[in-house]
């Protein structure tokens, strides 16, 4: 006979301990980490990294392997129209929306073996554990492997109905554009509208992920309870001066776009660091025109990215940068233009799911701390559809998107056990 956890209402705000007192399963850490090792064979390269970029043959082969693991765990599997691999497990109470867990397996070129993969393999391990223990849930459970996270969270954004038709022609990190890539994985971009979820279609979403920073590692903390995912805005900033001969133009007669850009870039750092907070600002790309060593640059274009949990703060920091930049440009005989080209809104995680994660860590005797996510994640795409939560495990020395990315087997197992308890808690508490 199947064992089940009693359904509680969200209004009771019952602590996890109330139902954790029942016999609670633990994940099989050896099995989980063996599957992590197996995933390295799909796109692993001679440098020790991974080239399993989205829509590649390595991506297809890995999805086939994961689908077989899902079926062994009692999940029914399919590829949806955006190329996401979805595993489904029925719930016991008719009419309840599913609890969803997952992450991504695509990597950047010569990336690591943990970013995204830890969350996917742990979600599958949770399903395997429930299946082996004969534990049913009130809600259906979904395990989702999101497609093309590294190229713009395409798979998860399709569930929000947020994919513009023009994006389908954009080339992802590999060789295929997104439309062709979806078809290659088994999807159908012509029917993307079928993926769109509305509030109520999902009971809740939780994602386990490596931190990709060094906070947990440096502080020897086992679990990060994610309070929210930062918002991101990006601009191209163009300084226009006058290109002229580098040898014959006196210093006091130059309209040097590079000099003005350098002053503004230095001022960006001053503005970003002038107030307390977790905000960050980055200038990551710069181009000078005409780009010759003996010509004063007549035009310089550089990028600006600002991240913070509060979009209002992102906006206020940019306003200060814009005002200061305009003054610097005018003083140096140049003009300036700011063109925003990207925005990913901040996403608060659900307080109830945060509490479940913290309680799960405590029940397991694991240290934890609340923290923001400084990187974007698939969970962000679902913030307007359902309550979301995230669990972080340490990244050694904060290294990510590189072959030396590493999270220990014990740290992965700890995260998976927290994920299991959190999912059971969500099943009990969410309506």
C-alpha distance (Angstrom), angle and dihedral (degrees) to the residues before:
residue distance angle dihedral
X1 . . .
X2 3.79 . .
X3 3.78 119.4 .
X4 3.79 115.5 -134.5
X5 3.77 137.4 -171.8
X6 3.81 114.3 -124.0
X7 3.79 117.8 -107.4
X8 3.80 112.9 -112.3
X9 3.77 127.2 -174.1
X10 3.76 120.7 -115.2
X11 3.80 89.2 -124.1
X12 3.79 91.9 68.6
X13 3.82 90.3 60.1
X14 3.78 85.4 -156.8
X15 3.80 112.7 -172.5
X16 3.76 118.1 -113.2
X17 3.78 89.3 -113.5
X18 3.82 91.3 71.8
X19 3.78 92.4 69.6
X20 3.81 97.9 22.2
X21 3.80 86.4 73.2
X22 3.79 87.1 74.8
X23 3.77 116.5 84.4
X24 3.79 104.1 -71.0
X25 3.80 124.2 -164.7
X26 3.80 125.1 -130.1
X27 3.76 124.9 -145.1
X28 3.81 120.9 -108.2
X29 3.80 101.1 -108.2
X30 3.79 94.8 -171.2
X31 3.80 91.6 52.6
X32 3.79 92.5 45.8
X33 3.79 94.0 50.8
X34 3.80 92.0 44.9
X35 3.80 88.3 57.1
X36 3.81 88.8 48.5
X37 3.79 88.5 56.0
X38 3.79 91.9 48.0
X39 3.80 90.6 54.9
X40 3.81 89.1 61.8
X41 3.79 89.1 70.6
X42 3.80 91.8 67.2
X43 3.78 103.3 80.0
X44 3.79 99.4 -16.4
X45 3.81 111.8 153.9
X46 3.80 138.4 -157.8
X47 3.82 91.7 -96.7
X48 3.79 90.7 61.9
X49 3.80 93.2 -107.0
X50 3.78 134.8 106.1
X51 3.81 130.5 -103.6
X52 3.80 95.5 -174.9
X53 3.79 94.0 133.3
X54 3.78 119.8 172.7
X55 3.80 117.8 -76.7
X56 3.82 93.5 12.8
X57 3.80 127.6 130.0
X58 3.82 87.5 -106.9
X59 3.81 87.9 56.2
X60 3.82 91.3 52.0
X61 3.81 93.4 47.5
X62 3.81 92.2 48.5
X63 3.81 91.6 50.5
X64 3.80 90.1 53.4
X65 3.82 89.6 52.8
X66 3.81 92.0 48.0
X67 3.79 92.3 47.6
X68 3.80 89.1 55.8
X69 3.82 90.7 51.7
X70 3.79 90.3 49.0
X71 3.80 92.5 51.4
X72 3.81 90.0 49.4
X73 3.82 86.0 54.7
X74 3.79 91.0 55.4
X75 3.79 96.1 -101.6
X76 3.78 123.6 139.9
X77 3.81 107.7 -134.5
X78 3.79 138.0 -154.4
X79 3.80 140.1 156.7
X80 3.79 110.2 -119.0
X81 3.81 125.2 -142.9
X82 3.84 92.8 -87.0
X83 3.80 93.7 51.5
X84 3.81 95.9 -101.6
X85 3.81 115.7 146.6
X86 3.82 108.2 -131.4
X87 3.79 126.0 -168.0
X88 3.82 116.6 -166.1
X89 3.80 131.5 -160.4
X90 3.80 120.9 -176.9
X91 3.79 121.9 -120.3
X92 3.79 128.0 -140.2
X93 3.81 99.6 -124.4
X94 3.76 115.3 70.9
X95 3.78 116.8 -129.0
X96 3.79 99.1 22.3
X97 3.81 117.8 130.6
X98 3.81 117.3 -122.0
X99 3.77 128.1 -93.2
X100 3.80 105.3 -130.7
X101 3.81 130.9 -154.8
X102 3.78 130.7 171.2
X103 3.79 148.4 102.2
X104 3.82 137.1 -161.4
X105 3.81 138.1 -73.6
X106 3.81 101.3 -163.9
X107 3.80 114.5 108.0
X108 3.77 136.9 -161.9
X109 3.83 114.1 -104.3
X110 3.81 108.2 -72.1
X111 3.79 89.0 3.0
X112 3.77 130.9 150.4
X113 3.80 136.3 -84.1
X114 3.81 100.4 -119.8
X115 3.81 111.1 48.8
X116 3.81 104.4 103.3
X117 3.79 93.1 -14.7
X118 3.82 93.2 83.1
X119 3.80 89.9 57.4
X120 3.79 94.8 47.1
X121 3.79 96.5 46.5
X122 3.81 91.8 44.3
X123 3.81 92.1 50.5
X124 3.80 90.0 51.6
X125 3.81 89.6 46.9
X126 3.82 89.6 53.0
X127 3.81 89.0 53.7
X128 3.82 90.7 47.2
X129 3.80 91.2 49.8
X130 3.81 93.5 50.6
X131 3.80 90.2 46.3
X132 3.80 94.0 49.6
X133 3.81 92.5 45.9
X134 3.80 93.2 47.2
X135 3.79 92.4 -124.3
X136 3.78 116.0 155.6
X137 3.80 126.8 -164.7
X138 3.77 133.4 -144.6
X139 3.81 92.2 -128.9
X140 3.77 124.3 54.4
X141 3.80 111.7 -106.9
X142 3.79 124.4 -136.1
X143 3.80 126.4 -166.6
X144 3.81 110.4 -163.1
X145 3.80 129.7 -169.0
X146 3.80 101.7 -160.1
X147 3.81 117.7 -144.0
X148 3.80 126.0 -128.0
X149 3.79 98.6 0.3
X150 3.79 92.3 155.2
X151 3.80 91.3 51.9
X152 3.79 95.6 54.2
X153 3.83 110.2 -53.1
X154 3.80 88.0 -84.8
X155 3.80 98.0 162.0
X156 3.80 96.4 48.4
X157 3.80 93.0 41.8
X158 3.80 88.7 56.7
X159 3.82 87.8 66.4
X160 3.79 87.3 57.6
X161 3.82 91.3 48.0
X162 3.78 89.3 -119.2
X163 3.82 104.1 132.5
X164 3.81 115.2 112.7
X165 3.80 115.6 -146.2
X166 3.80 89.6 -124.4
X167 3.83 89.9 62.7
X168 3.79 91.4 65.7
X169 3.81 89.5 73.3
X170 3.81 93.6 52.8
X171 3.79 115.8 105.3
X172 3.78 113.5 -122.5
X173 3.82 123.2 -144.6
X174 3.80 90.6 -70.8
X175 3.79 131.1 46.5
X176 3.81 102.6 -73.0
X177 3.76 129.5 77.6
X178 3.78 116.2 -122.9
X179 3.79 96.1 -99.9
X180 3.79 94.0 50.5
X181 3.80 89.5 41.7
X182 3.79 92.6 56.0
X183 3.79 90.0 50.9
X184 3.82 90.5 47.6
X185 3.81 90.3 56.1
X186 3.80 90.8 48.4
X187 3.79 100.2 -94.1
X188 3.79 132.3 123.0
X189 3.82 116.4 -133.9
X190 3.81 90.8 -170.0
X191 3.82 88.0 69.6
X192 3.82 99.9 43.1
X193 3.79 90.8 127.8
X194 3.80 88.8 72.4
X195 3.80 90.0 68.9
X196 3.78 96.1 59.1
X197 3.79 114.0 118.1
X198 3.79 125.4 -161.7
X199 3.80 129.4 -154.8
X200 3.78 107.2 -70.2
X201 3.79 95.3 29.5
X202 3.83 89.6 95.6
X203 3.81 123.5 38.9
X204 3.80 93.2 -155.5
X205 3.80 144.3 -36.1
X206 3.79 129.4 -137.0
X207 3.80 127.8 -178.6
X208 3.79 129.4 -168.2
X209 3.80 113.1 -151.6
X210 3.77 141.6 162.7
X211 3.79 110.6 -101.3
X212 3.83 95.3 -122.6
X213 3.79 86.7 -152.7
X214 3.80 133.7 76.8
X215 3.82 103.2 -116.7
X216 3.81 97.5 99.9
X217 3.80 93.6 39.3
X218 3.81 95.2 49.3
X219 3.80 92.5 46.6
X220 3.83 95.6 42.1
X221 3.81 90.9 -123.5
X222 3.81 116.9 155.7
X223 3.82 101.9 -155.8
X224 3.77 134.2 30.6
X225 3.82 115.2 -152.1
X226 3.79 101.5 -151.2
X227 3.81 113.2 -137.7
X228 3.77 95.4 -173.9
X229 3.79 145.9 -30.8
X230 3.76 116.5 -105.3
X231 3.76 123.0 -110.9
X232 3.79 117.7 -123.2
X233 3.79 131.4 -153.5
X234 3.80 125.3 178.3
X235 3.77 131.9 -166.7
X236 3.78 138.4 -178.4
X237 3.80 110.1 -135.3
X238 3.80 116.9 -157.7
X239 3.82 122.9 -162.1
X240 3.79 114.8 -167.3
X241 3.79 120.9 -165.5
X242 3.80 130.5 140.6
X243 3.79 126.0 -69.5
X244 3.78 111.7 -134.5
X245 3.79 143.4 153.9
X246 3.80 111.9 -63.9
X247 3.80 93.9 -147.8
X248 3.78 102.7 44.4
X249 3.81 102.8 38.1
X250 3.84 112.5 88.6
X251 3.79 116.0 -130.1
X252 3.80 93.6 -114.9
X253 3.81 92.1 53.7
X254 3.78 99.1 53.0
X255 3.79 128.5 114.2
X256 3.79 90.1 -160.6
X257 3.82 111.5 -178.8
X258 3.81 91.4 -170.8
X259 3.78 93.8 55.3
X260 3.80 91.7 49.2
X261 3.81 90.0 47.5
X262 3.81 91.2 50.9
X263 3.80 91.7 52.8
X264 3.81 91.4 48.5
X265 3.81 93.2 47.7
X266 3.80 90.4 52.3
X267 3.80 89.4 48.2
X268 3.81 91.4 51.0
X269 3.78 89.3 61.9
X270 3.81 90.9 48.6
X271 3.80 92.3 51.7
X272 3.80 95.0 45.6
X273 3.82 93.5 49.8
X274 3.81 96.8 39.8
X275 3.81 94.6 90.4
X276 3.78 134.0 44.0
X277 3.78 118.0 -100.3
X278 3.78 144.6 84.2
X279 3.81 95.8 -83.2
X280 3.80 118.0 131.1
X281 3.78 132.2 -167.0
X282 3.79 126.5 -164.3
X283 3.79 137.4 -172.7
X284 3.78 101.5 -162.5
X285 3.80 105.4 161.2
X286 3.80 133.5 39.8
X287 3.81 133.5 173.5
X288 3.80 129.4 -174.9
X289 3.81 125.8 -156.7
X290 2.95 133.3 -115.3
X291 3.80 81.0 8.9
X292 3.81 100.7 -151.9
X293 3.82 123.3 135.5
X294 3.82 92.2 -131.1
X295 3.82 97.0 48.4
X296 3.81 126.3 79.8
X297 3.82 104.4 -123.9
X298 3.77 110.9 -104.2
X299 3.78 93.3 -170.7
X300 3.78 135.2 22.3
X301 3.79 125.7 -174.7
X302 3.78 121.4 -168.6
X303 3.79 136.0 168.0
X304 3.78 127.6 -118.4
X305 3.79 124.1 -163.5
X306 3.82 124.6 -177.2
X307 3.81 123.9 -172.9
X308 3.79 131.4 -173.1
X309 3.79 140.5 138.8
X310 3.81 89.2 -113.5
X311 3.78 117.3 62.3
X312 3.82 89.7 -161.1
X313 3.79 89.0 61.5
X314 3.81 90.7 48.8
X315 3.79 87.6 53.2
X316 3.80 95.3 47.2
X317 3.82 92.7 48.3
X318 3.78 90.4 50.4
X319 3.80 91.2 49.5
X320 3.80 89.9 55.9
X321 3.80 91.8 46.7
X322 3.79 90.7 48.8
X323 3.82 93.8 50.8
X324 3.80 93.3 44.9
X325 3.80 92.4 44.9
X326 3.80 92.1 51.9
X327 3.81 91.0 52.1
X328 3.81 92.9 48.5
X329 3.79 92.2 47.2
X330 3.79 93.3 50.7
X331 3.79 92.9 47.1
X332 3.80 89.9 54.7
X333 3.80 97.7 46.3
X334 3.81 96.3 -105.7
X335 3.78 136.0 113.2
X336 3.78 125.7 -130.6
X337 3.80 135.6 -151.0
X338 3.82 129.3 -171.8
X339 3.82 118.0 -155.9
X340 3.81 118.2 -177.6
X341 3.80 111.2 -149.7
X342 3.82 105.9 165.9
X343 3.79 140.0 36.1
X344 3.78 131.5 174.9
X345 3.82 108.6 178.9
X346 3.79 119.9 -132.9
X347 3.79 115.7 -101.6
X348 3.80 123.5 -149.3
X349 3.78 114.8 -148.2
X350 3.79 119.2 -129.1
X351 3.82 113.9 -90.7
X352 3.79 91.6 -141.1
X353 3.80 93.1 53.9
X354 3.81 90.2 45.4
X355 3.79 88.0 55.6
X356 3.79 91.9 49.6
X357 3.82 90.6 52.1
X358 3.81 92.7 48.9
X359 3.81 92.0 46.1
X360 3.82 91.1 48.3
X361 3.80 91.3 52.9
X362 3.80 90.5 48.9
X363 3.81 92.5 48.8
X364 3.81 88.8 52.9
X365 3.81 93.4 47.8
X366 3.81 92.4 -113.5
X367 3.78 125.5 142.3
X368 3.80 116.1 -121.0
X369 3.77 141.5 177.9
X370 3.83 135.9 -169.6
X371 3.79 113.8 -111.9
X372 3.79 142.9 157.4
X373 3.77 124.2 -111.5
X374 3.77 109.8 -118.8
X375 3.81 91.8 -169.2
X376 3.78 128.5 64.3
X377 3.80 119.1 -109.0
X378 3.79 139.9 -175.8
X379 3.81 89.3 -102.9
X380 3.79 86.9 70.0
X381 3.80 90.8 65.6
X382 3.80 92.2 61.1
X383 3.80 99.2 48.4
X384 3.82 93.7 107.4
X385 3.81 93.0 43.5
X386 3.81 104.2 50.2
X387 3.82 144.4 -11.7
X388 3.80 107.8 -73.0
X389 3.79 134.2 -158.0
X390 3.79 137.3 178.6
X391 3.79 135.2 -158.6
X392 3.81 121.3 -157.6
X393 3.79 128.5 -156.8
X394 3.81 123.1 -169.6
X395 3.79 125.8 -80.3
X396 3.79 111.9 -152.1
X397 3.83 108.6 -109.8
X398 3.80 88.7 -14.3
X399 3.81 92.3 -80.7
X400 3.80 117.5 155.6
X401 3.82 139.0 155.3
X402 3.80 87.6 35.1
X403 3.82 137.2 94.0
X404 3.82 90.7 -107.9
X405 3.82 92.6 59.7
X406 3.83 106.0 128.5
X407 3.79 142.3 174.2
X408 3.79 117.0 175.6
X409 3.82 122.9 -115.3
X410 3.82 90.7 -114.5
X411 3.81 91.7 51.1
X412 3.81 90.5 50.1
X413 3.82 91.5 48.8
X414 3.81 90.7 49.0
X415 3.77 90.9 52.6
X416 3.79 92.4 48.2
X417 3.81 91.7 51.3
X418 3.82 89.7 51.5
X419 3.80 89.2 48.3
X420 3.81 90.9 52.1
X421 3.80 93.2 51.3
X422 3.80 91.4 44.0
X423 3.80 93.0 52.0
X424 3.81 91.0 49.7
X425 3.78 88.9 48.7
X426 3.80 91.6 50.2
X427 3.79 89.7 49.9
X428 3.79 89.7 54.4
X429 3.78 99.0 42.5
X430 3.78 107.4 33.9
X431 3.79 122.8 82.1
